């Protein structure tokens, strides 16, 4: 089990069963970055096959162009963001989710203060961790 301090807590990044109070964690994450411009993030889970990160983004901030080698899902909990790839830009509001295949360059712009849950996963994550190729 991996333990990492954050937000005055020590918490496991992996366990068989995990429960997260996202509103509470988001409130703490906003407080941690009080007065800052930009974004803040906290990794909730980091385990073979599934990583989860809670993002808080101030209006006007941006996650610059990048890619992930695994499929991702970005769930907007509150606020709004623009999710942009080379081919398309979509605006997402509360309770909207966008998914993206791995290896595609994208960026995220906060149109207003936003809280988002980023999920990274899939077979590629398992292969990276295990160093093997998974058979369907």
Backbone as a printed PyTorch tensor [residue, N CA C, xyz], in Angstrom:
tensor([[[  0.8470,  -1.1720,   0.0000],
         [  0.0000,   0.0000,   0.0000],
         [  0.8940,   1.2380,   0.0000]],

        [[  0.5920,   2.1980,  -0.8650],
         [  1.3480,   3.4390,  -0.9430],
         [  0.6380,   4.5060,  -0.1310]],

        [[  1.3730,   5.2270,   0.6920],
         [  0.8020,   6.3080,   1.4890],
         [  1.5060,   7.5970,   1.0980]],

        [[  0.7480,   8.6670,   0.9300],
         [  1.3150,   9.9640,   0.5940],
         [  0.5570,  11.0400,   1.3520]],

        [[  1.2610,  11.9450,   2.0420],
         [  0.5410,  13.0120,   2.7370],
         [  0.0140,  14.0400,   1.7350]],

        [[ -1.1490,  14.5820,   2.0180],
         [ -1.7360,  15.6320,   1.1960],
         [ -2.9060,  16.2100,   1.9690]],

        [[ -3.0370,  17.5010,   1.9430],
         [ -4.1520,  18.1450,   2.6210],
         [ -4.2090,  17.7660,   4.1000]],

        [[ -3.0420,  17.7250,   4.7390],
         [ -2.9480,  17.3800,   6.1550],
         [ -3.4910,  15.9850,   6.4610]],

        [[ -3.4970,  15.1070,   5.4950],
         [ -3.9560,  13.7380,   5.7090],
         [ -2.9160,  12.7620,   5.1880]],

        [[ -2.9230,  11.5750,   5.7370],
         [ -2.2080,  10.4830,   5.1060],
         [ -3.2940,   9.5480,   4.6300]],

        [[ -3.1790,   9.1360,   3.3890],
         [ -4.2390,   8.3170,   2.8330],
         [ -3.6540,   7.3210,   1.8590]],

        [[ -4.2760,   6.1840,   1.7410],
         [ -3.7990,   5.1990,   0.7720],
         [ -4.1900,   5.6120,  -0.6460]],

        [[ -3.2990,   5.3790,  -1.5970],
         [ -3.6210,   5.6230,  -2.9990],
         [ -4.1890,   4.3680,  -3.6560]],

        [[ -4.1610,   3.2640,  -2.9240],
         [ -4.7150,   2.0260,  -3.4520],
         [ -5.2080,   1.1730,  -2.2850]],

        [[ -6.3740,   0.6410,  -2.4280],
         [ -6.9420,  -0.3050,  -1.4740],
         [ -8.0090,  -1.0990,  -2.2210]],

        [[ -8.3860,  -2.2450,  -1.6780],
         [ -9.4140,  -3.0480,  -2.3430],
         [-10.7070,  -2.2750,  -2.5050]],

        [[-11.0800,  -1.5120,  -1.5000],
         [-12.3040,  -0.7230,  -1.5270],
         [-11.9550,   0.6820,  -1.0660]],

        [[-12.3470,   1.6770,  -1.8640],
         [-12.1090,   3.0680,  -1.5040],
         [-13.3950,   3.8520,  -1.6960]],

        [[-13.6680,   4.7780,  -0.7870],
         [-14.8320,   5.6440,  -0.8670],
         [-14.3280,   7.0750,  -0.7520]],

        [[-14.8050,   7.9530,  -1.6350],
         [-14.3480,   9.3370,  -1.6540],
         [-15.5360,  10.2810,  -1.5370]],

        [[-15.4590,  11.2300,  -0.6250],
         [-16.4560,  12.2960,  -0.5130],
         [-15.9320,  13.4590,  -1.3570]],

        [[-16.2930,  13.4810,  -2.6370],
         [-15.7040,  14.4240,  -3.5850],
         [-15.9550,  15.8770,  -3.1980]],

        [[-17.1370,  16.1870,  -2.6640],
         [-17.3960,  17.5740,  -2.2770],
         [-16.4630,  18.0160,  -1.1560]],

        [[-16.2150,  17.1430,  -0.2000],
         [-15.3080,  17.4500,   0.9100],
         [-13.8740,  17.6070,   0.4100]],

        [[-13.4360,  16.6910,  -0.4360],
         [-12.0710,  16.7480,  -0.9730],
         [-11.8950,  17.9990,  -1.8320]],

        [[-12.8890,  18.3240,  -2.6440],
         [-12.8050,  19.5300,  -3.4810],
         [-12.7020,  20.7760,  -2.6160]],

        [[-13.4760,  20.8450,  -1.5300],
         [-13.4150,  21.9970,  -0.6290],
         [-12.0150,  22.1400,  -0.0430]],

        [[-11.4210,  21.0320,   0.3760],
         [-10.0590,  21.0660,   0.9180],
         [ -9.0480,  21.4630,  -0.1570]],

        [[ -9.2420,  20.9740,  -1.3640],
         [ -8.3160,  21.2780,  -2.4580],
         [ -8.3910,  22.7540,  -2.8230]],

        [[ -9.6070,  23.3310,  -2.8480],
         [ -9.7560,  24.7700,  -3.0930],
         [ -9.0470,  25.5490,  -1.9960]],

        [[ -9.2310,  25.1400,  -0.7350],
         [ -8.6220,  25.8490,   0.3920],
         [ -7.1000,  25.7870,   0.3150]],

        [[ -6.5710,  24.6490,  -0.1110],
         [ -5.1230,  24.4750,  -0.2240],
         [ -4.5400,  25.4660,  -1.2210]],

        [[ -5.3070,  25.8070,  -2.2430],
         [ -4.8260,  26.6940,  -3.3050],
         [ -5.4530,  28.0810,  -3.1890]],

        [[ -5.9180,  28.4470,  -2.0000],
         [ -6.5750,  29.7470,  -1.8150],
         [ -5.6730,  30.8740,  -2.2950]],

        [[ -6.2480,  31.7720,  -3.0810],
         [ -5.5080,  32.9130,  -3.5910],
         [ -4.6930,  32.6070,  -4.8350]],

        [[ -4.6280,  31.3510,  -5.2050],
         [ -3.8530,  30.9680,  -6.3860],
         [ -4.7030,  31.1280,  -7.6370]],

        [[ -4.0310,  31.2550,  -8.7530],
         [ -4.7130,  31.1890, -10.0410],
         [ -4.1810,  29.9420, -10.7150]],

        [[ -4.9820,  29.3010, -11.4640],
         [ -4.5310,  28.0690, -12.0930],
         [ -5.3730,  26.9070, -11.6340]],

        [[ -4.7010,  25.7990, -11.3820],
         [ -5.4410,  24.6060, -10.9960],
         [ -4.6930,  23.8560,  -9.9020]],

        [[ -5.3970,  22.9490,  -9.2780],
         [ -4.8430,  22.1060,  -8.2440],
         [ -5.3950,  20.7060,  -8.4830]],

        [[ -4.6790,  19.7040,  -8.0560],
         [ -5.1190,  18.3360,  -8.2740],
         [ -4.6950,  17.4680,  -7.1030]],

        [[ -5.4910,  16.4400,  -6.8670],
         [ -5.1330,  15.4500,  -5.8610],
         [ -5.4260,  14.0710,  -6.4380]],

        [[ -4.4460,  13.1880,  -6.3760],
         [ -4.6320,  11.8170,  -6.8340],
         [ -5.4070,  11.0690,  -5.7640]],

        [[ -6.5300,  10.4980,  -6.1690],
         [ -7.3650,   9.7410,  -5.2450],
         [ -6.9760,   8.2710,  -5.2500]],

        [[ -6.7010,   7.7400,  -6.4370],
         [ -6.3700,   6.3250,  -6.5860],
         [ -5.3030,   6.1930,  -7.6480]],

        [[ -4.3270,   5.3490,  -7.3800],
         [ -3.2790,   5.0610,  -8.3590],
         [ -3.0050,   3.5730,  -8.2400]],

        [[ -3.5940,   2.8220,  -9.1470],
         [ -3.4900,   1.3740,  -9.0730],
         [ -3.5730,   0.7880, -10.4830]],

        [[ -3.1050,  -0.4160, -10.6210],
         [ -3.1210,  -1.0960, -11.9120],
         [ -4.5230,  -1.0660, -12.5090]],

        [[ -4.6310,  -0.4840, -13.6820],
         [ -5.8960,  -0.4810, -14.3940],
         [ -6.7920,   0.7090, -14.1570]],

        [[ -6.5410,   1.5010, -13.0810],
         [ -7.4360,   2.6150, -12.7890],
         [ -6.7400,   3.6640, -11.9200]],

        [[ -6.6040,   4.8650, -12.4630],
         [ -6.1190,   6.0180, -11.7040],
         [ -7.2350,   7.0530, -11.6970]],

        [[ -7.3740,   7.7700, -10.5740],
         [ -8.3980,   8.8160, -10.4650],
         [ -7.7790,  10.0580,  -9.8290]],

        [[ -8.0940,  11.2170, -10.4150],
         [ -7.5570,  12.4940,  -9.9460],
         [ -8.6980,  13.4940,  -9.8600]],

        [[ -8.7840,  14.2090,  -8.7350],
         [ -9.7610,  15.2860,  -8.6050],
         [ -9.0540,  16.5910,  -8.9300]],

        [[ -9.6060,  17.3460,  -9.8920],
         [ -9.0290,  18.6190, -10.3250],
         [ -9.9190,  19.7640,  -9.8940]],

        [[ -9.3070,  20.8270,  -9.3870],
         [-10.0240,  22.0830,  -9.1760],
         [ -9.3280,  23.0990, -10.0660]],

        [[-10.1100,  23.8010, -10.8790],
         [ -9.5570,  24.7530, -11.8400],
         [-10.2290,  26.1160, -11.6740]],

        [[ -9.3970,  27.1550, -11.5130],
         [ -9.9270,  28.5160, -11.4600],
         [-10.3280,  28.9520, -12.8700]],

        [[-11.3540,  29.7630, -12.9760],
         [-11.7920,  30.3030, -14.2700],
         [-10.5980,  30.9210, -14.9870]],

        [[-10.4570,  30.6020, -16.2610],
         [ -9.3710,  31.1370, -17.0730],
         [ -8.1030,  30.3130, -17.0350]],

        [[ -8.0290,  29.3190, -16.1630],
         [ -6.8180,  28.4820, -16.1210],
         [ -6.8890,  27.3980, -17.1870]],

        [[ -5.7510,  26.7730, -17.4410],
         [ -5.6680,  25.8000, -18.5280],
         [ -4.7310,  24.6630, -18.1500]],

        [[ -5.1260,  23.4520, -18.5350],
         [ -4.2020,  22.3250, -18.5450],
         [ -3.6610,  22.3130, -19.9640]],

        [[ -2.3950,  22.6720, -20.1250],
         [ -1.8150,  22.8240, -21.4610],
         [ -1.8580,  21.5180, -22.2400]],

        [[ -1.6640,  21.6240, -23.5510],
         [ -1.7150,  20.4480, -24.4200],
         [ -0.8250,  19.3350, -23.8920]],

        [[ -1.3930,  18.1570, -23.8720],
         [ -0.6830,  16.9710, -23.4160],
         [ -1.4460,  15.7540, -23.9370]],

        [[ -0.8870,  14.5840, -23.7260],
         [ -1.6430,  13.3750, -24.0400],
         [ -1.4260,  12.3630, -22.9290]],

        [[ -2.2950,  11.4100, -22.8750],
         [ -2.1800,  10.2990, -21.9440],
         [ -2.1130,   9.0460, -22.7950]],

        [[ -1.2940,   8.1050, -22.4070],
         [ -1.1650,   6.9040, -23.2310],
         [ -2.2940,   5.9120, -22.9760]],

        [[ -3.2070,   6.2640, -22.0920],
         [ -4.3520,   5.4050, -21.7740],
         [ -5.6470,   6.1610, -22.0590]],

        [[ -6.7440,   5.4610, -22.1990],
         [ -8.0350,   6.1410, -22.3350],
         [ -8.3340,   6.9350, -21.0660]],

        [[ -9.0410,   8.0560, -21.2350],
         [ -9.4090,   8.8840, -20.0890],
         [-10.8920,   9.2310, -20.1490]],

        [[-11.4120,   9.6080, -18.9920],
         [-12.7580,  10.1800, -18.8940],
         [-12.6290,  11.3880, -17.9880]],

        [[-13.1970,  12.5120, -18.4160],
         [-13.2200,  13.7220, -17.6050],
         [-14.6710,  14.0360, -17.2970]],

        [[-15.0180,  13.9710, -16.0040],
         [-16.3790,  14.2140, -15.5320],
         [-16.3830,  15.5710, -14.8470]],

        [[-17.1660,  16.5010, -15.3710],
         [-17.2830,  17.8150, -14.7590],
         [-18.3290,  17.7230, -13.6510]],

        [[-17.8930,  17.9940, -12.4320],
         [-18.7890,  17.9350, -11.2830],
         [-19.4910,  19.2730, -11.1040]],

        [[-18.7280,  20.3650, -11.2090],
         [-19.3160,  21.7000, -11.1100],
         [-18.5200,  22.6550, -11.9910]],

        [[-19.1440,  23.7670, -12.3620],
         [-18.4910,  24.7320, -13.2350],
         [-18.5550,  24.2930, -14.6800]],

        [[-17.6730,  24.8560, -15.5060],
         [-17.6460,  24.4550, -16.9160],
         [-16.2280,  24.5610, -17.4640]],

        [[-15.9480,  23.6790, -18.4320],
         [-14.6400,  23.6290, -19.0800],
         [-14.8240,  23.4510, -20.5790]],

        [[-13.7890,  23.7790, -21.3180],
         [-13.7240,  23.4670, -22.7470],
         [-12.6360,  22.4110, -22.9020]],

        [[-12.9820,  21.3010, -23.5220],
         [-12.0600,  20.1930, -23.7790],
         [-11.7460,  20.2160, -25.2610]],

        [[-10.4680,  20.3650, -25.6090],
         [-10.0870,  20.5810, -27.0060],
         [ -9.0790,  19.5480, -27.4780]],

        [[ -9.3550,  18.9530, -28.6470],
         [ -8.3890,  18.1140, -29.3520],
         [ -8.0720,  18.8210, -30.6700]],

        [[ -7.2050,  18.2500, -31.4760],
         [ -6.8780,  18.8560, -32.7660],
         [ -8.0980,  18.9630, -33.6670]],

        [[ -9.0630,  18.0430, -33.5040],
         [-10.2270,  17.9770, -34.3880],
         [-11.4950,  18.6070, -33.8440]],

        [[-11.5700,  18.7870, -32.5250],
         [-12.8540,  19.1780, -31.9580],
         [-12.6740,  19.8710, -30.6160]],

        [[-13.5920,  20.7760, -30.3170],
         [-13.6710,  21.4040, -29.0000],
         [-15.0980,  21.2480, -28.4970]],

        [[-15.2380,  20.8210, -27.2460],
         [-16.5640,  20.6710, -26.6520],
         [-16.5960,  21.4060, -25.3170]],

        [[-17.7330,  22.0370, -25.0420],
         [-17.9270,  22.6850, -23.7530],
         [-18.7280,  21.7440, -22.8720]],

        [[-18.2470,  21.5810, -21.6550],
         [-18.8620,  20.6530, -20.7150],
         [-19.2970,  21.4020, -19.4660]],

        [[-20.5050,  21.1270, -19.0220],
         [-21.0260,  21.7030, -17.7910],
         [-21.1880,  20.6210, -16.7420]],

        [[-21.8170,  20.9700, -15.6330],
         [-21.9930,  20.0210, -14.5410],
         [-22.6520,  18.7220, -14.9930]],

        [[-22.0940,  17.6430, -14.4840],
         [-22.5800,  16.2890, -14.7210],
         [-22.4480,  15.8380, -16.1750]],

        [[-21.5190,  16.4530, -16.9160],
         [-21.2110,  15.9960, -18.2700],
         [-19.8660,  15.2850, -18.2330]],

        [[-19.7060,  14.3090, -19.1120],
         [-18.4840,  13.5050, -19.1780],
         [-18.0070,  13.4460, -20.6170]],

        [[-16.6990,  13.5880, -20.8060],
         [-16.0920,  13.3740, -22.1080],
         [-15.0970,  12.2240, -21.9620]],

        [[-15.0180,  11.3700, -22.9670],
         [-14.0370,  10.2900, -22.9670],
         [-13.1220,  10.4660, -24.1640]],

        [[-11.9170,   9.9400, -24.0480],
         [-10.9220,  10.0980, -25.1030],
         [-10.0100,   8.8890, -25.1180]],

        [[ -9.7220,   8.3760, -26.3100],
         [ -8.7710,   7.2800, -26.4440],
         [ -7.3750,   7.7490, -26.0570]],

        [[ -6.5370,   6.8270, -25.6820],
         [ -5.1680,   7.1460, -25.3120],
         [ -4.3630,   7.6500, -26.5050]],

        [[ -3.3520,   8.4620, -26.2150],
         [ -2.4380,   8.9400, -27.2440],
         [ -2.9140,  10.1430, -28.0300]],

        [[ -4.0460,  10.7330, -27.6700],
         [ -4.5800,  11.8840, -28.4030],
         [ -4.2700,  13.1660, -27.6280]],

        [[ -3.6250,  14.1120, -28.2980],
         [ -3.2780,  15.3810, -27.6770],
         [ -4.5470,  16.1870, -27.4040]],

        [[ -4.6050,  16.7810, -26.2080],
         [ -5.7800,  17.5550, -25.8060],
         [ -5.3810,  18.5920, -24.7680]],

        [[ -6.2850,  19.5270, -24.5230],
         [ -6.0960,  20.4960, -23.4410],
         [ -7.4520,  20.7810, -22.8130]],

        [[ -7.4060,  21.3580, -21.6180],
         [ -8.6340,  21.6800, -20.8950],
         [ -8.5290,  23.1280, -20.4190]],

        [[ -9.5580,  23.9310, -20.7380],
         [ -9.6350,  25.3210, -20.3080],
         [-10.8320,  25.4710, -19.3800]],

        [[-10.6290,  26.1030, -18.2240],
         [-11.7340,  26.3640, -17.3000],
         [-12.4590,  27.6270, -17.7350]],

        [[-13.7160,  27.4930, -18.0960],
         [-14.5340,  28.6390, -18.4910],
         [-15.0590,  29.3710, -17.2620]],

        [[-15.2190,  28.6410, -16.1810],
         [-15.5450,  29.1970, -14.8700],
         [-14.9150,  28.2620, -13.8440]],

        [[-14.8940,  28.6520, -12.5820],
         [-14.3330,  27.7600, -11.5660],
         [-14.9740,  26.3860, -11.7360]],

        [[-14.1330,  25.3560, -11.7500],
         [-14.6420,  24.0200, -12.0480],
         [-13.9810,  22.9660, -11.1590]],

        [[-14.7560,  21.9340, -10.8790],
         [-14.2650,  20.7400, -10.2090],
         [-14.5200,  19.5800, -11.1590]],

        [[-13.4710,  18.7980, -11.4350],
         [-13.5800,  17.6930, -12.3840],
         [-12.9520,  16.4340, -11.7980]],

        [[-13.4960,  15.2980, -12.1710],
         [-12.9260,  14.0120, -11.8100],
         [-12.3350,  13.4060, -13.0790]],

        [[-11.0350,  13.1780, -13.0650],
         [-10.3200,  12.5860, -14.1910],
         [-10.0560,  11.1220, -13.8810]],

        [[-10.4830,  10.2550, -14.7800],
         [-10.2520,   8.8220, -14.6290],
         [ -9.3920,   8.3450, -15.7820]],

        [[ -8.3110,   7.6520, -15.4560],
         [ -7.3990,   7.0960, -16.4560],
         [ -7.4030,   5.5930, -16.2740]],

        [[ -7.5370,   4.8620, -17.3690],
         [ -7.5600,   3.4210, -17.1890],
         [ -7.4740,   2.6640, -18.4770]],

        [[ -7.7280,   1.3930, -18.3600],
         [ -7.7400,   0.5490, -19.5280],
         [ -6.6010,  -0.4420, -19.5480]],

        [[ -6.6190,  -1.2780, -20.5710],
         [ -5.6300,  -2.3430, -20.6980],
         [ -4.2060,  -1.7960, -20.7780]],

        [[ -4.0300,  -0.6200, -21.3900],
         [ -2.6870,  -0.0620, -21.5090],
         [ -2.0820,   0.2000, -20.1390]],

        [[ -2.9050,   0.6010, -19.1700],
         [ -2.4090,   0.8210, -17.8160],
         [ -1.9440,  -0.4980, -17.2260]],

        [[ -2.7070,  -1.5420, -17.4160],
         [ -2.3320,  -2.8580, -16.9120],
         [ -1.0330,  -3.3310, -17.5470]],

        [[ -0.9150,  -3.1390, -18.8680],
         [  0.3070,  -3.5560, -19.5590],
         [  1.5060,  -2.7870, -19.0350]],

        [[  1.3540,  -1.4870, -18.8150],
         [  2.4540,  -0.6600, -18.3230],
         [  2.9080,  -1.1730, -16.9640]],

        [[  1.9610,  -1.4850, -16.0990],
         [  2.2890,  -1.9210, -14.7540],
         [  2.8620,  -3.3320, -14.7560]],

        [[  2.2470,  -4.2170, -15.5140],
         [  2.6550,  -5.6180, -15.4910],
         [  3.7850,  -5.9240, -16.4560]],

        [[  4.0140,  -5.0660, -17.4440],
         [  5.0460,  -5.3210, -18.4320],
         [  4.7070,  -6.4840, -19.3520]],

        [[  3.4230,  -6.7400, -19.5090],
         [  2.9850,  -7.8490, -20.3700],
         [  1.9150,  -7.3590, -21.3220]],

        [[  1.6050,  -8.1670, -22.2870],
         [  0.5010,  -7.8840, -23.1870],
         [ -0.6910,  -8.7090, -22.7150]],

        [[ -1.8270,  -8.0550, -22.5770],
         [ -3.0250,  -8.7480, -22.1440],
         [ -3.7180,  -9.3820, -23.3380]],

        [[ -4.2110, -10.5740, -23.1410],
         [ -4.9660, -11.2580, -24.1920],
         [ -6.4450, -10.9810, -24.0090]],

        [[ -7.1590, -10.6860, -25.1190],
         [ -8.6050, -10.4410, -24.9820],
         [ -9.3530, -11.6820, -24.5610]]])
